[in-house]
Amino acid sequence: MKFLSQTFNIRTEKGPQFIDITERIEEAARESGVSNGFAVVFSMHTTAAIRINENEPALLADMERMLEKIAPCSAEYKHNEVAHAFSDNGERPNGHSHCQHLLLGASEAVPVVDGKLIVGQWQRIFLIELDHGRDREVVVQLMGE
């Protein structure tokens, strides 16, 4: 059994923002030496998600609008009241990004066959920033033979 765990940092610019991290995951798969197994890609944050979808600009814009409609930034959130109470700690009102994250999730699992990630023709792996630009951590773990 082979195993590799890597954590890498990504600087985001804004929320929402879809950042294609597929090549970094493919690089980790090559480094791992795993021929057949799987990769788990995990966001270390409750306001930044990991999802698989197509990297087509109009579609990404559609998904950004969808997220805003589902949990608008301008809506009232109880969490924002808590954030305001701790604003001297740098906490910003971000109830919307936590609600959006609940729908998207923190991780994806991708099969590895013959040393390569198995994704569909148009599928890409994204870190999705839901809050504001900052440094984010993504963990990729590869396991297999």
C-alpha positions as CSV (number, residue, x, y, z in Angstrom):
1,M,0.0,0.0,0.0
2,K,1.3,3.4,-1.0
3,F,0.3,6.7,0.7
4,L,1.0,10.4,0.2
5,S,-0.5,13.3,2.1
6,Q,0.2,16.8,0.9
7,T,-1.0,20.2,2.0
8,F,-0.7,23.1,-0.3
9,N,-1.7,26.8,0.0
10,I,-3.8,28.8,-2.4
11,R,-4.3,32.5,-2.3
12,T,-7.8,33.5,-3.3
13,E,-8.9,36.9,-4.5
14,K,-12.6,37.1,-3.8
15,G,-15.8,35.2,-3.1
16,P,-17.2,33.5,-5.0
17,Q,-14.2,32.3,-6.9
18,F,-13.6,29.0,-8.7
19,I,-10.0,28.0,-8.7
20,D,-9.0,25.0,-10.9
21,I,-6.6,22.9,-8.8
22,T,-6.7,19.8,-11.1
23,E,-3.1,20.0,-12.2
24,R,-1.9,20.2,-8.6
25,I,-3.8,17.1,-7.7
26,E,-2.5,15.3,-10.8
27,E,1.1,16.3,-9.8
28,A,0.5,14.8,-6.3
29,A,-0.8,11.6,-7.9
30,R,2.4,11.3,-10.0
31,E,4.6,11.9,-6.9
32,S,2.7,9.4,-4.9
33,G,3.5,6.4,-7.1
34,V,0.0,5.1,-6.6
35,S,-1.0,3.1,-9.6
36,N,-4.5,2.1,-8.6
37,G,-6.4,3.7,-5.7
38,F,-7.9,7.0,-5.0
39,A,-7.2,10.7,-4.1
40,V,-9.2,12.6,-1.5
41,V,-9.1,16.3,-1.9
42,F,-10.2,18.2,1.2
43,S,-10.6,21.9,2.1
44,M,-9.4,22.9,5.6
45,H,-12.1,25.6,5.8
46,T,-15.8,26.0,6.4
47,T,-16.1,28.8,3.8
48,A,-14.1,27.2,0.9
49,A,-15.4,24.1,-0.8
50,I,-14.0,21.4,-3.1
51,R,-16.1,20.4,-6.1
52,I,-15.8,18.8,-9.5
53,N,-17.4,20.6,-12.5
54,E,-16.6,22.0,-15.9
55,N,-14.1,24.9,-16.3
56,E,-16.2,27.0,-18.7
57,P,-16.3,30.7,-17.9
58,A,-20.0,31.2,-18.6
59,L,-20.9,28.2,-16.5
60,L,-18.7,29.4,-13.7
61,A,-20.5,32.8,-13.8
62,D,-23.8,30.9,-13.7
63,M,-22.8,29.0,-10.7
64,E,-21.6,32.1,-8.9
65,R,-25.0,33.7,-9.5
66,M,-26.7,30.5,-8.3
67,L,-24.8,30.6,-5.0
68,E,-25.7,34.3,-4.5
69,K,-29.4,33.5,-5.1
70,I,-29.4,30.5,-2.7
71,A,-27.6,32.3,0.1
72,P,-27.3,36.0,-0.7
73,C,-24.4,38.0,0.9
74,S,-26.9,40.8,1.7
75,A,-29.3,38.6,3.7
76,E,-29.5,38.6,7.5
77,Y,-27.7,35.8,9.3
78,K,-27.5,35.2,13.0
79,H,-23.8,34.2,12.5
80,N,-23.1,37.7,11.3
81,E,-24.3,39.1,14.7
82,V,-21.7,36.8,16.4
83,A,-19.0,38.0,13.9
84,H,-19.8,41.6,14.7
85,A,-19.4,40.9,18.4
86,F,-15.8,39.6,17.6
87,S,-15.0,42.1,14.9
88,D,-11.8,43.2,16.7
89,N,-10.5,39.7,16.0
90,G,-10.8,40.3,12.3
91,E,-14.0,38.2,12.0
92,R,-16.1,39.4,9.1
93,P,-19.8,38.8,8.5
94,N,-19.8,35.7,6.4
95,G,-23.0,33.7,7.3
96,H,-23.8,33.5,3.5
97,S,-20.5,31.7,2.8
98,H,-21.1,29.1,5.6
99,C,-24.6,28.4,4.2
100,Q,-23.2,28.0,0.6
101,H,-20.5,25.7,1.9
102,L,-23.1,23.5,3.5
103,L,-24.5,22.8,0.0
104,L,-21.2,22.2,-1.7
105,G,-19.1,20.3,0.9
106,A,-15.4,20.1,1.9
107,S,-14.1,17.2,-0.2
108,E,-14.1,15.0,-3.3
109,A,-12.8,11.5,-3.9
110,V,-11.3,10.8,-7.3
111,P,-10.2,7.3,-8.6
112,V,-6.7,6.7,-9.7
113,V,-6.1,4.1,-12.4
114,D,-2.8,3.3,-14.0
115,G,-1.3,6.3,-12.1
116,K,-3.8,8.8,-13.5
117,L,-6.8,10.6,-12.0
118,I,-10.0,9.3,-13.6
119,V,-12.1,12.3,-14.4
120,G,-14.6,12.9,-17.2
121,Q,-13.6,14.8,-20.4
122,W,-14.7,18.1,-19.0
123,Q,-14.4,17.5,-15.3
124,R,-12.0,19.7,-13.3
125,I,-11.4,19.9,-9.5
126,F,-12.1,23.3,-8.0
127,L,-11.4,25.0,-4.7
128,I,-14.3,27.4,-4.4
129,E,-13.8,30.5,-2.3
130,L,-17.1,31.5,-0.8
131,D,-16.0,34.3,1.5
132,H,-13.3,36.8,0.7
133,G,-9.7,36.6,-0.6
134,R,-7.1,35.1,1.7
135,D,-4.8,32.1,2.0
136,R,-6.4,28.7,1.9
137,E,-5.1,25.2,2.6
138,V,-6.0,22.1,0.6
139,V,-5.1,18.6,1.6
140,V,-4.7,15.8,-0.9
141,Q,-4.3,12.2,0.3
142,L,-3.5,9.4,-2.2
143,M,-3.8,5.8,-1.2
144,G,-3.5,2.6,-3.2
145,E,-1.2,0.1,-4.8
